[in-house]
Amino acid sequence: MQSALIAIAAAGLAGWLFGAAWYMALGKPWQRAHGMNVDDCKDKKMPLTPMVVALLGAIVMAAVLYQVMAGLGVMTIGQAAITGLILGVGFLFTATLVNNQFQGKGRIATLIDGGHWTLVLVIEAVVIMLLV
């Protein structure tokens, strides 16, 4: 049980750190895709509460993913990566696509946000498999 908790925490942290890098690299296109003025966002600090919520959310996602992979009998890193990809595209990317359609967001917003969540699940699945 202890190794599962460590794997879940590490996977959540890895997914969260990936998200930080992803949005640092794609921050300006993401801001434009969501109708923000890039110049207005300069020199603004990221508020702490969303960062903490994002970390806790990533850990919860990792815990659920751990249970799903255990239930499916995922045994290899390759199976874990495919499971993360299938769940990411099947649930998170499609949910992001639907939300962005109703909110009038374009393809770039969907690709950035949906791609992020899909890759988070792949990373979390692989980290879980490496540590369990």
Backbone bond lengths (Angstrom), bond angles and torsions (degrees), N, CA, C in turn:
res aa  C-N    CA-C-N  psi(-1)  N-CA   C-N-CA  omega(-1)  CA-C   N-CA-C  phi
1 M - - - 1.460 - - 1.521 111.31 -
2 Q 1.346 116.08 -37.94 1.453 119.40 -178.60 1.526 110.72 -63.92
3 S 1.342 117.55 -39.62 1.459 119.31 179.35 1.529 110.87 -66.42
4 A 1.343 116.91 -33.67 1.461 119.40 177.54 1.528 110.80 -65.58
5 L 1.321 117.30 -42.99 1.466 120.09 179.19 1.525 111.49 -64.55
6 I 1.320 116.34 -39.68 1.467 119.92 177.38 1.524 110.11 -65.46
7 A 1.335 116.69 -43.41 1.462 120.65 179.24 1.520 111.35 -61.98
8 I 1.322 116.79 -42.09 1.471 121.40 179.74 1.524 110.27 -64.84
9 A 1.336 116.90 -46.99 1.470 120.01 179.54 1.526 110.97 -62.71
10 A 1.339 116.86 -43.53 1.464 120.34 179.97 1.526 111.41 -65.64
11 A 1.327 116.67 -39.97 1.468 120.31 178.78 1.526 110.85 -64.99
12 G 1.339 116.35 -43.18 1.461 119.78 177.24 1.511 111.81 -60.90
13 L 1.326 116.40 -44.48 1.464 120.54 178.48 1.527 111.01 -63.72
14 A 1.333 116.96 -42.14 1.470 120.49 179.08 1.527 110.81 -62.24
15 G 1.334 117.10 -43.13 1.464 120.51 178.01 1.512 111.96 -63.50
16 W 1.323 115.82 -40.56 1.466 121.16 179.12 1.526 111.14 -65.92
17 L 1.328 117.03 -43.88 1.469 120.30 178.69 1.522 111.37 -65.22
18 F 1.338 116.28 -38.46 1.459 119.29 175.15 1.520 110.24 -59.85
19 G 1.339 116.61 -43.89 1.465 120.60 179.14 1.516 111.94 -59.87
20 A 1.329 116.48 -40.11 1.467 119.88 178.11 1.522 110.37 -61.62
21 A 1.318 116.74 -45.88 1.473 120.47 179.74 1.533 111.05 -66.17
22 W 1.325 116.45 -41.77 1.469 122.64 -179.07 1.534 110.60 -58.82
23 Y 1.325 115.86 -49.38 1.459 119.32 -176.73 1.526 112.45 -78.39
24 M 1.333 118.27 -23.39 1.474 119.04 171.99 1.529 108.99 -67.25
25 A 1.332 116.63 -40.64 1.463 120.84 -179.66 1.525 112.22 -72.26
26 L 1.328 117.04 -34.44 1.463 121.50 -174.81 1.528 112.59 -112.16
27 G 1.324 116.30 19.60 1.460 120.79 -175.25 1.520 114.62 -58.86
28 K 1.324 116.76 -47.58 1.470 118.42 -177.58 1.525 112.29 -68.02
29 P 1.332 119.11 -46.60 1.477 117.35 175.91 1.533 112.10 -61.57
30 W 1.332 116.93 -35.87 1.463 120.48 178.63 1.526 110.33 -64.26
31 Q 1.344 117.09 -44.17 1.464 120.53 179.32 1.527 110.45 -61.21
32 R 1.327 116.68 -45.33 1.476 119.76 178.90 1.532 110.69 -63.34
33 A 1.335 116.81 -41.70 1.470 120.88 -178.54 1.526 111.97 -64.69
34 H 1.322 116.54 -24.83 1.464 120.69 178.93 1.532 112.06 -101.30
35 G 1.326 116.44 15.79 1.455 121.21 173.45 1.514 115.02 76.29
36 M 1.317 117.32 19.95 1.466 120.48 179.52 1.524 109.63 -94.28
37 N 1.321 114.78 151.15 1.452 120.73 173.84 1.528 107.69 -86.15
38 V 1.327 116.08 118.40 1.463 121.24 -176.55 1.528 110.88 -58.30
39 D 1.319 117.28 -38.93 1.465 120.18 -179.56 1.523 112.32 -65.91
40 D 1.335 117.19 -33.84 1.467 120.51 178.59 1.530 111.66 -68.72
41 C 1.319 116.78 -22.70 1.467 120.99 -176.78 1.523 112.97 -89.49
42 K 1.322 116.95 -11.21 1.467 119.71 179.89 1.518 110.49 -62.50
43 D 1.306 115.25 145.73 1.463 123.50 175.49 1.521 114.35 62.23
44 K 1.317 118.15 11.45 1.461 120.60 175.01 1.525 107.92 -91.34
45 K 1.319 115.50 133.99 1.456 119.98 177.20 1.521 109.66 -81.71
46 M 1.319 114.48 146.17 1.458 119.85 176.08 1.529 107.96 -70.09
47 P 1.331 117.77 128.61 1.462 119.59 178.71 1.534 110.12 -66.25
48 L 1.314 115.84 143.68 1.452 122.62 -174.85 1.534 112.66 -66.76
49 T 1.318 117.63 -41.40 1.467 120.31 -174.93 1.524 112.88 -57.48
50 P 1.343 120.48 -48.58 1.471 118.65 178.38 1.530 112.82 -62.16
51 M 1.315 117.38 -31.98 1.462 119.86 179.32 1.530 110.66 -68.09
52 V 1.321 117.42 -41.47 1.463 121.38 178.11 1.527 109.96 -67.22
53 V 1.321 116.95 -43.31 1.467 120.91 178.52 1.527 109.94 -61.55
54 A 1.331 117.04 -41.11 1.466 120.87 178.93 1.530 111.18 -62.77
55 L 1.323 117.40 -41.75 1.462 120.77 178.48 1.531 110.42 -64.96
56 L 1.311 117.23 -47.06 1.466 120.05 178.84 1.526 111.26 -62.84
57 G 1.315 116.25 -39.40 1.464 120.07 176.72 1.519 112.10 -62.50
58 A 1.325 117.01 -40.36 1.461 120.94 178.91 1.527 110.77 -64.83
59 I 1.320 117.08 -36.89 1.466 120.47 178.35 1.525 110.46 -69.12
60 V 1.329 117.48 -41.54 1.467 120.36 176.51 1.527 109.99 -62.14
61 M 1.330 117.54 -43.60 1.458 120.57 177.74 1.525 110.86 -59.44
62 A 1.328 116.60 -42.14 1.460 120.39 179.46 1.524 111.11 -64.10
63 A 1.325 117.38 -38.32 1.471 120.78 178.94 1.523 110.89 -65.01
64 V 1.321 116.40 -43.47 1.469 119.98 178.43 1.526 109.93 -66.44
65 L 1.314 116.60 -42.56 1.460 121.00 179.12 1.531 110.86 -61.33
66 Y 1.318 116.88 -40.63 1.463 121.35 176.73 1.533 110.12 -57.16
67 Q 1.323 116.90 -46.49 1.459 121.09 -179.48 1.529 111.63 -65.17
68 V 1.317 116.84 -41.21 1.466 120.83 178.97 1.527 110.24 -63.62
69 M 1.327 116.72 -45.76 1.463 120.01 -179.03 1.527 110.78 -64.96
70 A 1.321 117.42 -39.07 1.462 120.39 177.33 1.527 110.30 -63.75
71 G 1.314 116.43 -43.00 1.459 120.87 179.23 1.520 113.06 -64.88
72 L 1.312 116.66 -33.26 1.466 121.41 179.02 1.527 112.47 -82.51
73 G 1.312 116.24 -12.10 1.461 119.66 -178.32 1.515 113.62 75.44
74 V 1.316 117.05 31.37 1.467 121.37 178.64 1.526 108.08 -64.56
75 M 1.338 116.56 127.27 1.459 120.58 -172.14 1.530 114.18 -122.19
76 T 1.336 118.26 -15.98 1.459 120.14 -175.40 1.528 110.37 -125.93
77 I 1.313 115.37 163.74 1.466 120.39 177.64 1.524 110.16 -63.56
78 G 1.314 117.25 -39.92 1.463 120.66 178.18 1.518 112.14 -61.76
79 Q 1.332 116.08 -44.95 1.466 119.80 177.09 1.523 110.73 -62.60
80 A 1.329 116.45 -37.76 1.467 120.19 179.38 1.524 110.42 -64.03
81 A 1.328 116.43 -46.07 1.466 120.20 -179.46 1.522 110.86 -62.14
82 I 1.321 117.13 -42.56 1.467 120.89 179.27 1.526 110.52 -65.94
83 T 1.324 116.56 -40.59 1.461 120.16 177.33 1.525 110.77 -61.19
84 G 1.328 117.06 -46.30 1.461 120.74 177.16 1.518 111.69 -59.75
85 L 1.330 116.55 -42.27 1.467 121.35 -179.98 1.530 111.01 -64.55
86 I 1.321 116.23 -46.79 1.471 120.04 -178.97 1.529 110.87 -63.12
87 L 1.328 116.56 -46.45 1.469 119.30 179.13 1.528 111.26 -66.66
88 G 1.320 116.67 -38.78 1.462 120.51 179.36 1.520 112.07 -62.64
89 V 1.332 115.97 -49.75 1.470 119.53 179.43 1.521 110.64 -69.23
90 G 1.331 115.93 -43.89 1.463 120.36 -174.30 1.509 114.68 -68.63
91 F 1.322 117.28 -33.42 1.463 119.96 -177.73 1.528 113.03 -111.52
92 L 1.324 116.86 -55.10 1.471 119.46 -170.93 1.526 112.79 -77.57
93 F 1.329 117.33 -45.71 1.461 118.66 179.90 1.519 110.65 -64.83
94 T 1.333 116.50 -43.50 1.468 118.27 -179.40 1.524 111.93 -66.72
95 A 1.341 117.60 -37.96 1.472 119.95 176.77 1.523 110.60 -63.97
96 T 1.325 116.40 -40.69 1.465 120.47 177.36 1.523 110.32 -63.30
97 L 1.325 116.74 -42.51 1.465 121.19 178.39 1.525 111.16 -59.57
98 V 1.321 117.05 -48.03 1.473 120.66 -179.54 1.527 110.26 -62.44
99 N 1.341 116.98 -48.39 1.463 120.05 179.57 1.519 111.15 -58.03
100 N 1.326 116.95 -45.84 1.458 120.00 -177.78 1.525 111.77 -66.87
101 Q 1.317 118.01 -30.87 1.459 120.28 177.22 1.532 110.39 -65.67
102 F 1.318 116.76 -45.34 1.458 120.01 179.77 1.524 112.01 -69.79
103 Q 1.329 117.11 -27.18 1.463 120.53 179.53 1.524 112.22 -89.73
104 G 1.324 116.91 -0.80 1.462 120.69 178.33 1.518 114.02 73.84
105 K 1.320 117.08 23.64 1.470 120.73 178.36 1.517 108.71 -84.05
106 G 1.300 116.50 152.05 1.453 121.49 -178.12 1.519 113.68 -86.43
107 R 1.320 114.61 -175.13 1.463 122.20 -178.83 1.517 112.94 -62.64
108 I 1.320 116.32 -35.64 1.470 119.34 -177.48 1.525 110.25 -63.67
109 A 1.318 117.31 -43.79 1.465 120.45 178.19 1.523 110.77 -60.33
110 T 1.321 116.74 -41.59 1.459 121.21 179.72 1.519 111.03 -66.77
111 L 1.317 117.12 -43.91 1.461 119.94 179.80 1.525 111.92 -64.17
112 I 1.320 116.55 -42.29 1.468 119.48 -179.33 1.521 110.79 -68.08
113 D 1.323 117.55 -51.53 1.466 120.72 -176.29 1.534 112.34 -72.64
114 G 1.318 116.82 -46.75 1.463 119.94 179.15 1.518 112.31 -66.03
115 G 1.332 115.69 -38.84 1.460 119.86 176.39 1.510 111.65 -62.90
116 H 1.320 115.93 -40.91 1.466 120.95 177.79 1.518 110.78 -57.84
117 W 1.338 116.94 -53.92 1.461 119.98 -175.74 1.520 112.10 -65.45
118 T 1.314 117.38 -36.92 1.460 120.32 177.69 1.523 110.76 -63.46
119 L 1.326 116.76 -46.87 1.464 119.85 179.92 1.522 112.39 -68.29
120 V 1.332 117.34 -31.04 1.466 119.64 174.95 1.526 109.60 -59.39
121 L 1.330 117.67 -44.87 1.463 119.45 -179.65 1.525 111.78 -66.20
122 V 1.316 117.94 -36.85 1.465 120.18 176.59 1.529 109.94 -62.45
123 I 1.328 116.14 -47.64 1.475 121.32 -179.49 1.522 110.43 -62.47
124 E 1.314 116.95 -47.02 1.455 119.98 -179.51 1.522 111.18 -61.16
125 A 1.319 117.23 -42.34 1.474 121.29 -179.37 1.525 110.57 -62.29
126 V 1.312 116.67 -44.20 1.467 120.57 -179.79 1.532 110.66 -66.05
127 V 1.315 117.57 -44.15 1.471 120.39 179.33 1.524 109.94 -61.91
128 I 1.313 117.60 -43.71 1.465 120.80 177.89 1.527 109.83 -57.40
129 M 1.326 116.67 -48.07 1.458 119.94 -177.13 1.524 111.69 -65.34
130 L 1.321 116.68 -34.20 1.467 120.25 178.70 1.530 112.31 -68.08
131 L 1.324 116.77 -31.32 1.462 120.30 -172.73 1.520 115.42 -102.27
132 V 1.313 117.51 -9.22 1.474 119.25 -179.20 1.524 109.43 -93.42
